[in-house]
Amino acid sequence: MQKTKFEELNLSQHMKKAVAEMGFSDATPIQAAAIPVLIEGRDIIAQARTGSGKTAAFAIPAIERIDARRGLQTLVVCPTRELAIQVTEEFRRLFKYYDGLTIVTAYGGQDISLQLRALTQHPQIVVGTPGRLIDHMWRGTIRLDEVNFVVLDEADEMLNMGFRDDVEDILSYVPQTRQTAMFSATMSPDIMRLMKKHLKNPVHIDTTDHKNEVPKIDQFYCELPETQKFDALTRIIDQRDIKAALIFVNTKSMVDRVVSRLSGAGYRARGIHGGHEQCRREMVMNSFRDGSVKILVATDVAGRGIDISDIDTVINYDLPRDDEDYTHRIGRTGRAGKLGTSFTFVVGKELYDLKRIEKNGGFNIQRMDIPGLGQKPAKTEAKHAETDRNKTAARTTRPSKGPAGETSRRQASPKNGRAGEKRQPPSHDEGWITDSTGFRYKLI
């Protein structure tokens, strides 16, 4: 398929400069299809997969039409605070060379006084979650009288989370002359009803058939008892050269449990879920982005806003409850043309659910055994044979001595900006033993 370059689109020089600085030359399919239509002023409903570049697809036209001398003109509604923060960061990068543009993010969990102060600067763009946006509307701190462009980002997820009434309420306060863009991974009956009620002769854009992410993600699954999940998790981390891993579980309590066991075993792991204060969530995400934390454990809702290009591994510790969530989960890896890997743990009859996901999604999910619990995966046998030969050679080579007479060890250089995650031995553990359940004891 012929690619469209940003230089070919009808964009200002400021925008072209910002896009080039971000390292983009070719537009993704959703960007190439949506940007010209939105610049024309038409409504759209767009279907695009996770990681397809949809944020830029609506942010670029929004910025191009904004008048810096006026107040709020663009409103973006997101299902989660993580996604709202991510969208805001993308806007800031794109309007870097525009004078006088400001943006505010409005979401629950953050001190509202911070948002109130930011709103006094009369931003042209507001990105927010439904509940907090309505809160500001009731307070009168956000007025939608002059909004001419509304984006419903991940509209299907907002409806699944029960925000339909809030979305309807917000749209009722925006002028009918507005332009509306809906981005949704699916076209459910609820989405169709929302579209017919609030969009005017929309252009339907579907790039899900043109951007196939599956070849960029090697997908594996393994059958095992529930009690062996944690051992399987640590073996995958140890035997793979993982730089950044995202682990999905289904409940908040499981996030805390898995993080506690990983940390106790010496791994640099943190968790994120809806029960955490926003300041803690932001701190965890920042540490994951800068590489100081290598393993992030999350629920599906919290994971929606995670858009980091160098996540190389996704592990479904729990099989997702919703088939669509499988696609969203594995879509967090294999970004920006990089190869990603996903592993899914299935227990008992969950195998039938996974086979349904595989069939309906057109995936190729290969069965594998966890090293130590079964045979090594065929794709990695050659790699580990080479590793074993290297270890054998290392044992026969006399280690060099450092200046202080201590044995020096050559450290592996980090790839793609992150070093592989290895277990960090807990301090003062001489003589202590940790069993597979995480219980620690000492033989006397």
MITORLUM-170079 format. One record per residue (C-alpha): x, y, z; residue number from 0; residue in three letters. Coordinates in nm, 2 decimals. Example, Ala and Ser with C-alpha at 12.3 -4.5 7.8 and 13.67 -1.06 7.14 Angstrom:
% residues 2
((1.23; -0.45; 0.78); 0; ALA);
((1.37; -0.11; 0.71); 1; SER);
END
This chain:
% residues 444
((0.00; 0.00; 0.00); 0; MET);
((0.13; 0.34; -0.09); 1; GLN);
((0.23; 0.55; 0.21); 2; LYS);
((0.13; 0.92; 0.26); 3; THR);
((0.40; 1.15; 0.38); 4; LYS);
((0.32; 1.44; 0.61); 5; PHE);
((0.48; 1.67; 0.36); 6; GLU);
((0.20; 1.58; 0.12); 7; GLU);
((-0.07; 1.68; 0.36); 8; LEU);
((-0.21; 2.03; 0.37); 9; ASN);
((-0.04; 2.13; 0.70); 10; LEU);
((0.12; 2.45; 0.82); 11; SER);
((0.50; 2.48; 0.83); 12; GLN);
((0.48; 2.49; 1.21); 13; HIS);
((0.30; 2.16; 1.22); 14; MET);
((0.54; 2.00; 0.96); 15; LYS);
((0.83; 2.11; 1.17); 16; LYS);
((0.69; 1.97; 1.49); 17; ALA);
((0.60; 1.64; 1.32); 18; VAL);
((0.95; 1.61; 1.17); 19; ALA);
((1.11; 1.68; 1.51); 20; GLU);
((0.90; 1.39; 1.66); 21; MET);
((1.07; 1.17; 1.40); 22; GLY);
((0.76; 1.11; 1.18); 23; PHE);
((0.78; 1.13; 0.80); 24; SER);
((0.51; 0.88; 0.69); 25; ASP);
((0.15; 0.92; 0.82); 26; ALA);
((-0.01; 0.61; 0.96); 27; THR);
((-0.33; 0.48; 0.77); 28; PRO);
((-0.56; 0.65; 1.02); 29; ILE);
((-0.37; 0.97; 1.01); 30; GLN);
((-0.36; 0.98; 0.63); 31; ALA);
((-0.74; 0.91; 0.61); 32; ALA);
((-0.87; 1.12; 0.90); 33; ALA);
((-0.65; 1.44; 0.88); 34; ILE);
((-0.77; 1.57; 0.54); 35; PRO);
((-1.14; 1.50; 0.63); 36; VAL);
((-1.12; 1.67; 0.96); 37; LEU);
((-0.94; 1.97; 0.81); 38; ILE);
((-1.23; 2.00; 0.57); 39; GLU);
((-1.46; 2.04; 0.88); 40; GLY);
((-1.65; 1.71; 0.84); 41; ARG);
((-1.76; 1.48; 1.12); 42; ASP);
((-1.60; 1.13; 1.13); 43; ILE);
((-1.63; 0.80; 1.31); 44; ILE);
((-1.30; 0.63; 1.29); 45; ALA);
((-1.21; 0.27; 1.37); 46; GLN);
((-0.84; 0.22; 1.45); 47; ALA);
((-0.64; -0.03; 1.64); 48; ARG);
((-0.44; 0.05; 1.96); 49; THR);
((-0.11; 0.21; 1.87); 50; GLY);
((-0.22; 0.33; 1.53); 51; SER);
((-0.15; 0.70; 1.58); 52; GLY);
((-0.51; 0.81; 1.63); 53; LYS);
((-0.42; 1.09; 1.88); 54; THR);
((-0.22; 1.28; 1.61); 55; ALA);
((-0.50; 1.20; 1.37); 56; ALA);
((-0.74; 1.44; 1.56); 57; PHE);
((-0.48; 1.66; 1.74); 58; ALA);
((-0.32; 1.79; 1.42); 59; ILE);
((-0.65; 1.91; 1.26); 60; PRO);
((-0.76; 2.06; 1.60); 61; ALA);
((-0.44; 2.26; 1.63); 62; ILE);
((-0.44; 2.38; 1.27); 63; GLU);
((-0.79; 2.54; 1.32); 64; ARG);
((-0.74; 2.70; 1.66); 65; ILE);
((-0.74; 3.07; 1.71); 66; ASP);
((-0.50; 3.16; 1.98); 67; ALA);
((-0.69; 3.49; 2.06); 68; ARG);
((-1.00; 3.30; 2.17); 69; ARG);
((-1.08; 3.07; 2.46); 70; GLY);
((-1.18; 2.71; 2.48); 71; LEU);
((-1.23; 2.57; 2.13); 72; GLN);
((-1.13; 2.20; 2.14); 73; THR);
((-1.26; 1.95; 2.39); 74; LEU);
((-1.13; 1.59; 2.40); 75; VAL);
((-1.31; 1.34; 2.62); 76; VAL);
((-1.12; 1.03; 2.73); 77; CYS);
((-1.23; 0.72; 2.94); 78; PRO);
((-0.93; 0.72; 3.18); 79; THR);
((-0.70; 0.97; 3.34); 80; ARG);
((-0.39; 0.79; 3.20); 81; GLU);
((-0.52; 0.83; 2.85); 82; LEU);
((-0.61; 1.20; 2.91); 83; ALA);
((-0.25; 1.27; 3.03); 84; ILE);
((-0.11; 1.08; 2.73); 85; GLN);
((-0.33; 1.28; 2.48); 86; VAL);
((-0.23; 1.61; 2.65); 87; THR);
((0.14; 1.53; 2.61); 88; GLU);
((0.09; 1.45; 2.24); 89; GLU);
((-0.09; 1.79; 2.19); 90; PHE);
((0.20; 1.97; 2.36); 91; ARG);
((0.46; 1.82; 2.13); 92; ARG);
((0.25; 1.90; 1.82); 93; LEU);
((0.18; 2.27; 1.90); 94; PHE);
((0.54; 2.33; 2.02); 95; LYS);
((0.60; 2.60; 1.75); 96; TYR);
((0.26; 2.77; 1.78); 97; TYR);
((0.24; 3.09; 1.99); 98; ASP);
((-0.01; 3.14; 2.26); 99; GLY);
((-0.17; 2.80; 2.27); 100; LEU);
((-0.24; 2.64; 2.61); 101; THR);
((-0.40; 2.31; 2.72); 102; ILE);
((-0.54; 2.18; 3.05); 103; VAL);
((-0.60; 1.82; 3.16); 104; THR);
((-0.91; 1.77; 3.38); 105; ALA);
((-0.94; 1.44; 3.56); 106; TYR);
((-1.04; 1.30; 3.89); 107; GLY);
((-0.79; 1.21; 4.16); 108; GLY);
((-0.59; 1.53; 4.11); 109; GLN);
((-0.63; 1.83; 4.34); 110; ASP);
((-0.90; 2.03; 4.17); 111; ILE);
((-0.74; 2.36; 4.28); 112; SER);
((-0.45; 2.29; 4.04); 113; LEU);
((-0.69; 2.25; 3.76); 114; GLN);
((-0.88; 2.56; 3.87); 115; LEU);
((-0.56; 2.77; 3.85); 116; ARG);
((-0.47; 2.63; 3.51); 117; ALA);
((-0.82; 2.71; 3.38); 118; LEU);
((-0.78; 3.08; 3.47); 119; THR);
((-0.53; 3.09; 3.18); 120; GLN);
((-0.82; 3.05; 2.93); 121; HIS);
((-0.69; 2.74; 2.75); 122; PRO);
((-0.79; 2.68; 2.39); 123; GLN);
((-0.78; 2.30; 2.45); 124; ILE);
((-0.92; 2.09; 2.74); 125; VAL);
((-0.86; 1.71; 2.76); 126; VAL);
((-1.05; 1.53; 3.04); 127; GLY);
((-1.25; 1.24; 3.18); 128; THR);
((-1.63; 1.26; 3.18); 129; PRO);
((-1.68; 1.29; 3.55); 130; GLY);
((-1.43; 1.57; 3.62); 131; ARG);
((-1.55; 1.76; 3.31); 132; LEU);
((-1.90; 1.76; 3.44); 133; ILE);
((-1.77; 1.87; 3.78); 134; ASP);
((-1.61; 2.18; 3.62); 135; HIS);
((-1.92; 2.25; 3.41); 136; MET);
((-2.13; 2.26; 3.72); 137; TRP);
((-1.88; 2.49; 3.89); 138; ARG);
((-1.88; 2.71; 3.59); 139; GLY);
((-1.50; 2.68; 3.55); 140; THR);
((-1.53; 2.52; 3.21); 141; ILE);
((-1.78; 2.68; 2.96); 142; ARG);
((-1.84; 2.50; 2.63); 143; LEU);
((-2.02; 2.79; 2.45); 144; ASP);
((-1.73; 2.85; 2.20); 145; GLU);
((-1.62; 2.48; 2.15); 146; VAL);
((-1.62; 2.40; 1.78); 147; ASN);
((-1.45; 2.07; 1.78); 148; PHE);
((-1.52; 1.77; 2.01); 149; VAL);
((-1.34; 1.44; 2.01); 150; VAL);
((-1.46; 1.12; 2.19); 151; LEU);
((-1.15; 0.91; 2.22); 152; ASP);
((-1.20; 0.54; 2.28); 153; GLU);
((-1.57; 0.59; 2.27); 154; ALA);
((-1.65; 0.22; 2.30); 155; ASP);
((-1.45; 0.20; 2.62); 156; GLU);
((-1.63; 0.50; 2.77); 157; MET);
((-1.96; 0.33; 2.71); 158; LEU);
((-1.84; 0.00; 2.85); 159; ASN);
((-1.73; 0.19; 3.17); 160; MET);
((-2.08; 0.34; 3.21); 161; GLY);
((-2.01; 0.69; 3.10); 162; PHE);
((-2.29; 0.71; 2.84); 163; ARG);
((-2.51; 0.96; 3.04); 164; ASP);
((-2.21; 1.18; 3.12); 165; ASP);
((-2.11; 1.19; 2.75); 166; VAL);
((-2.46; 1.27; 2.65); 167; GLU);
((-2.47; 1.55; 2.91); 168; ASP);
((-2.14; 1.70; 2.79); 169; ILE);
((-2.25; 1.70; 2.43); 170; LEU);
((-2.58; 1.87; 2.51); 171; SER);
((-2.38; 2.18; 2.63); 172; TYR);
((-2.17; 2.21; 2.32); 173; VAL);
((-2.30; 2.42; 2.03); 174; PRO);
((-2.48; 2.21; 1.76); 175; GLN);
((-2.26; 2.37; 1.50); 176; THR);
((-1.96; 2.19; 1.63); 177; ARG);
((-1.75; 1.93; 1.45); 178; GLN);
((-1.74; 1.59; 1.61); 179; THR);
((-1.49; 1.31; 1.58); 180; ALA);
((-1.55; 0.97; 1.74); 181; MET);
((-1.27; 0.71; 1.77); 182; PHE);
((-1.36; 0.36; 1.86); 183; SER);
((-1.20; 0.02; 1.82); 184; ALA);
((-1.54; -0.14; 1.76); 185; THR);
((-1.88; -0.05; 1.61); 186; MET);
((-2.12; -0.18; 1.87); 187; SER);
((-2.49; -0.10; 1.86); 188; PRO);
((-2.44; 0.16; 2.14); 189; ASP);
((-2.17; 0.33; 1.94); 190; ILE);
((-2.40; 0.34; 1.63); 191; MET);
((-2.68; 0.50; 1.84); 192; ARG);
((-2.45; 0.76; 1.98); 193; LEU);
((-2.32; 0.84; 1.63); 194; MET);
((-2.66; 0.88; 1.48); 195; LYS);
((-2.77; 1.11; 1.75); 196; LYS);
((-2.47; 1.34; 1.77); 197; HIS);
((-2.28; 1.33; 1.44); 198; LEU);
((-2.39; 1.50; 1.12); 199; LYS);
((-2.34; 1.29; 0.80); 200; ASN);
((-2.01; 1.15; 0.93); 201; PRO);
((-1.74; 0.99; 0.72); 202; VAL);
((-1.68; 0.64; 0.84); 203; HIS);
((-1.31; 0.56; 0.84); 204; ILE);
((-1.20; 0.20; 0.91); 205; ASP);
((-0.83; 0.12; 0.90); 206; THR);
((-0.84; -0.20; 1.11); 207; THR);
((-0.81; -0.40; 0.79); 208; ASP);
((-0.52; -0.20; 0.65); 209; HIS);
((-0.30; -0.19; 0.96); 210; LYS);
((-0.24; -0.54; 1.08); 211; ASN);
((-0.04; -0.54; 1.40); 212; GLU);
((-0.03; -0.92; 1.44); 213; VAL);
((0.29; -0.98; 1.24); 214; PRO);
((0.48; -0.75; 1.48); 215; LYS);
((0.38; -0.94; 1.79); 216; ILE);
((0.49; -1.30; 1.86); 217; ASP);
((0.21; -1.44; 2.07); 218; GLN);
((0.24; -1.74; 2.30); 219; PHE);
((0.02; -1.92; 2.56); 220; TYR);
((0.08; -2.18; 2.82); 221; CYS);
((-0.15; -2.40; 3.01); 222; GLU);
((-0.08; -2.43; 3.38); 223; LEU);
((-0.25; -2.46; 3.72); 224; PRO);
((-0.32; -2.13; 3.90); 225; GLU);
((-0.06; -2.22; 4.16); 226; THR);
((0.22; -2.22; 3.91); 227; GLN);
((0.15; -1.88; 3.75); 228; LYS);
((0.40; -1.69; 3.96); 229; PHE);
((0.68; -1.94; 3.90); 230; ASP);
((0.60; -1.93; 3.53); 231; ALA);
((0.61; -1.55; 3.54); 232; LEU);
((0.96; -1.53; 3.70); 233; THR);
((1.10; -1.80; 3.46); 234; ARG);
((0.98; -1.60; 3.16); 235; ILE);
((1.14; -1.28; 3.30); 236; ILE);
((1.47; -1.46; 3.38); 237; ASP);
((1.50; -1.65; 3.05); 238; GLN);
((1.41; -1.36; 2.82); 239; ARG);
((1.61; -1.05; 2.76); 240; ASP);
((1.32; -0.83; 2.87); 241; ILE);
((1.38; -0.45; 2.88); 242; LYS);
((1.02; -0.34; 2.98); 243; ALA);
((0.74; -0.58; 3.07); 244; ALA);
((0.37; -0.49; 3.12); 245; LEU);
((0.18; -0.76; 3.31); 246; ILE);
((-0.20; -0.75; 3.31); 247; PHE);
((-0.42; -0.89; 3.58); 248; VAL);
((-0.80; -0.87; 3.63); 249; ASN);
((-0.83; -0.72; 3.98); 250; THR);
((-0.68; -0.45; 4.20); 251; LYS);
((-0.60; -0.70; 4.47); 252; SER);
((-0.41; -0.92; 4.23); 253; MET);
((-0.20; -0.62; 4.12); 254; VAL);
((-0.09; -0.56; 4.47); 255; ASP);
((-0.03; -0.93; 4.53); 256; ARG);
((0.18; -0.98; 4.22); 257; VAL);
((0.39; -0.67; 4.28); 258; VAL);
((0.45; -0.77; 4.64); 259; SER);
((0.58; -1.11; 4.54); 260; ARG);
((0.79; -0.97; 4.26); 261; LEU);
((0.95; -0.71; 4.48); 262; SER);
((1.01; -0.97; 4.75); 263; GLY);
((1.19; -1.18; 4.49); 264; ALA);
((1.42; -0.90; 4.39); 265; GLY);
((1.26; -0.77; 4.08); 266; TYR);
((1.21; -0.39; 4.01); 267; ARG);
((0.83; -0.40; 3.98); 268; ALA);
((0.55; -0.15; 4.05); 269; ARG);
((0.17; -0.16; 4.01); 270; GLY);
((-0.10; 0.07; 3.89); 271; ILE);
((-0.48; 0.04; 3.93); 272; HIS);
((-0.78; 0.26; 3.99); 273; GLY);
((-0.75; 0.24; 4.37); 274; GLY);
((-0.43; 0.43; 4.38); 275; HIS);
((-0.41; 0.81; 4.43); 276; GLU);
((-0.33; 1.00; 4.10); 277; GLN);
((0.00; 1.13; 4.23); 278; CYS);
((0.11; 0.77; 4.30); 279; ARG);
((0.00; 0.66; 3.96); 280; ARG);
((0.19; 0.94; 3.79); 281; GLU);
((0.50; 0.86; 3.99); 282; MET);
((0.48; 0.49; 3.89); 283; VAL);
((0.43; 0.58; 3.52); 284; MET);
((0.73; 0.82; 3.52); 285; ASN);
((0.95; 0.55; 3.68); 286; SER);
((0.84; 0.30; 3.41); 287; PHE);
((0.90; 0.55; 3.13); 288; ARG);
((1.25; 0.64; 3.25); 289; ASP);
((1.35; 0.28; 3.29); 290; GLY);
((1.40; 0.28; 3.67); 291; SER);
((1.11; 0.03; 3.69); 292; VAL);
((1.13; -0.26; 3.45); 293; LYS);
((0.81; -0.44; 3.53); 294; ILE);
((0.46; -0.28; 3.55); 295; LEU);
((0.16; -0.47; 3.67); 296; VAL);
((-0.18; -0.32; 3.58); 297; ALA);
((-0.55; -0.37; 3.54); 298; THR);
((-0.72; -0.32; 3.21); 299; ASP);
((-0.87; 0.02; 3.31); 300; VAL);
((-0.53; 0.16; 3.43); 301; ALA);
((-0.35; 0.01; 3.13); 302; GLY);
((-0.56; 0.20; 2.88); 303; ARG);
((-0.35; 0.51; 2.90); 304; GLY);
((-0.01; 0.34; 2.88); 305; ILE);
((0.14; 0.43; 2.54); 306; ASP);
((0.52; 0.37; 2.57); 307; ILE);
((0.70; 0.27; 2.25); 308; SER);
((0.97; 0.04; 2.40); 309; ASP);
((0.75; -0.21; 2.59); 310; ILE);
((0.89; -0.53; 2.44); 311; ASP);
((0.68; -0.78; 2.64); 312; THR);
((0.31; -0.81; 2.75); 313; VAL);
((0.22; -1.09; 2.99); 314; ILE);
((-0.15; -1.18; 3.05); 315; ASN);
((-0.11; -1.32; 3.40); 316; TYR);
((-0.49; -1.34; 3.40); 317; ASP);
((-0.69; -1.41; 3.08); 318; LEU);
((-0.89; -1.09; 3.01); 319; PRO);
((-1.26; -1.11; 3.09); 320; ARG);
((-1.35; -0.93; 2.76); 321; ASP);
((-1.22; -1.06; 2.42); 322; ASP);
((-1.16; -0.70; 2.30); 323; GLU);
((-0.93; -0.64; 2.60); 324; ASP);
((-0.69; -0.91; 2.46); 325; TYR);
((-0.63; -0.69; 2.16); 326; THR);
((-0.59; -0.38; 2.37); 327; HIS);
((-0.34; -0.55; 2.60); 328; ARG);
((-0.11; -0.70; 2.34); 329; ILE);
((-0.13; -0.38; 2.14); 330; GLY);
((0.09; -0.21; 2.41); 331; ARG);
((0.39; -0.39; 2.26); 332; THR);
((0.51; -0.40; 1.90); 333; GLY);
((0.49; -0.02; 1.87); 334; ARG);
((0.67; 0.21; 1.63); 335; ALA);
((0.77; -0.08; 1.40); 336; GLY);
((0.94; -0.28; 1.68); 337; LYS);
((0.88; -0.65; 1.74); 338; LEU);
((0.69; -0.73; 2.05); 339; GLY);
((0.61; -1.05; 2.24); 340; THR);
((0.31; -1.15; 2.44); 341; SER);
((0.25; -1.44; 2.68); 342; PHE);
((-0.09; -1.56; 2.81); 343; THR);
((-0.15; -1.79; 3.10); 344; PHE);
((-0.46; -2.01; 3.07); 345; VAL);
((-0.60; -2.23; 3.34); 346; VAL);
((-0.83; -2.52; 3.27); 347; GLY);
((-1.13; -2.43; 3.06); 348; LYS);
((-0.99; -2.08; 2.98); 349; GLU);
((-0.82; -2.25; 2.69); 350; LEU);
((-1.16; -2.26; 2.51); 351; TYR);
((-1.19; -1.88; 2.56); 352; ASP);
((-0.84; -1.82; 2.43); 353; LEU);
((-0.91; -2.03; 2.12); 354; LYS);
((-1.22; -1.82; 2.06); 355; ARG);
((-1.02; -1.50; 2.09); 356; ILE);
((-0.76; -1.64; 1.85); 357; GLU);
((-1.03; -1.73; 1.59); 358; LYS);
((-1.23; -1.41; 1.61); 359; ASN);
((-0.92; -1.19; 1.62); 360; GLY);
((-0.74; -1.37; 1.34); 361; GLY);
((-0.44; -1.42; 1.57); 362; PHE);
((-0.18; -1.70; 1.57); 363; ASN);
((-0.12; -1.78; 1.93); 364; ILE);
((0.14; -2.05; 1.97); 365; GLN);
((0.15; -2.30; 2.26); 366; ARG);
((0.46; -2.31; 2.46); 367; MET);
((0.60; -2.48; 2.78); 368; ASP);
((0.76; -2.27; 3.05); 369; ILE);
((1.13; -2.37; 3.10); 370; PRO);
((1.16; -2.56; 3.42); 371; GLY);
((0.79; -2.65; 3.41); 372; LEU);
((0.82; -2.81; 3.07); 373; GLY);
((1.03; -2.79; 2.76); 374; GLN);
((1.17; -2.47; 2.63); 375; LYS);
((0.99; -2.30; 2.34); 376; PRO);
((1.12; -2.41; 2.00); 377; ALA);
((1.19; -2.05; 1.90); 378; LYS);
((1.43; -2.00; 2.19); 379; THR);
((1.61; -2.33; 2.20); 380; GLU);
((1.89; -2.21; 1.97); 381; ALA);
((1.93; -1.89; 2.17); 382; LYS);
((1.96; -2.08; 2.50); 383; HIS);
((2.20; -2.33; 2.35); 384; ALA);
((2.42; -2.04; 2.26); 385; GLU);
((2.38; -1.90; 2.61); 386; THR);
((2.48; -2.23; 2.77); 387; ASP);
((2.79; -2.25; 2.55); 388; ARG);
((2.88; -1.89; 2.66); 389; ASN);
((2.84; -1.99; 3.02); 390; LYS);
((3.06; -2.30; 2.98); 391; THR);
((3.33; -2.09; 2.82); 392; ALA);
((3.30; -1.83; 3.10); 393; ALA);
((3.36; -2.10; 3.36); 394; ARG);
((3.68; -2.21; 3.19); 395; THR);
((3.81; -1.85; 3.16); 396; THR);
((4.00; -1.70; 3.46); 397; ARG);
((3.82; -1.38; 3.56); 398; PRO);
((4.03; -1.06; 3.56); 399; SER);
((4.11; -0.88; 3.88); 400; LYS);
((4.02; -0.52; 3.95); 401; GLY);
((4.24; -0.26; 4.11); 402; PRO);
((4.13; -0.36; 4.46); 403; ALA);
((4.19; -0.73; 4.38); 404; GLY);
((3.82; -0.80; 4.35); 405; GLU);
((3.68; -1.00; 4.06); 406; THR);
((3.53; -0.78; 3.79); 407; SER);
((3.23; -0.88; 3.59); 408; ARG);
((3.15; -0.75; 3.24); 409; ARG);
((2.80; -0.61; 3.24); 410; GLN);
((2.57; -0.65; 2.94); 411; ALA);
((2.51; -0.32; 2.76); 412; SER);
((2.15; -0.20; 2.76); 413; PRO);
((1.96; -0.22; 2.43); 414; LYS);
((1.70; 0.03; 2.32); 415; ASN);
((1.78; 0.24; 2.62); 416; GLY);
((1.69; -0.02; 2.88); 417; ARG);
((1.89; -0.30; 3.04); 418; ALA);
((1.74; -0.64; 3.07); 419; GLY);
((1.55; -0.71; 3.39); 420; GLU);
((1.73; -0.94; 3.62); 421; LYS);
((1.64; -1.05; 3.97); 422; ARG);
((1.82; -0.83; 4.23); 423; GLN);
((1.93; -1.05; 4.53); 424; PRO);
((1.78; -0.92; 4.86); 425; PRO);
((2.04; -0.80; 5.10); 426; SER);
((2.14; -0.99; 5.42); 427; HIS);
((1.97; -1.31; 5.29); 428; ASP);
((2.25; -1.55; 5.36); 429; GLU);
((2.10; -1.89; 5.46); 430; GLY);
((1.74; -1.78; 5.38); 431; TRP);
((1.53; -1.98; 5.14); 432; ILE);
((1.22; -1.86; 4.94); 433; THR);
((0.98; -2.12; 4.83); 434; ASP);
((0.74; -2.10; 4.52); 435; SER);
((0.47; -1.94; 4.73); 436; THR);
((0.69; -1.65; 4.85); 437; GLY);
((0.73; -1.78; 5.20); 438; PHE);
((1.08; -1.73; 5.34); 439; ARG);
((1.25; -1.95; 5.60); 440; TYR);
((1.60; -2.04; 5.73); 441; LYS);
((1.74; -2.39; 5.81); 442; LEU);
((1.91; -2.40; 6.15); 443; ILE);
END
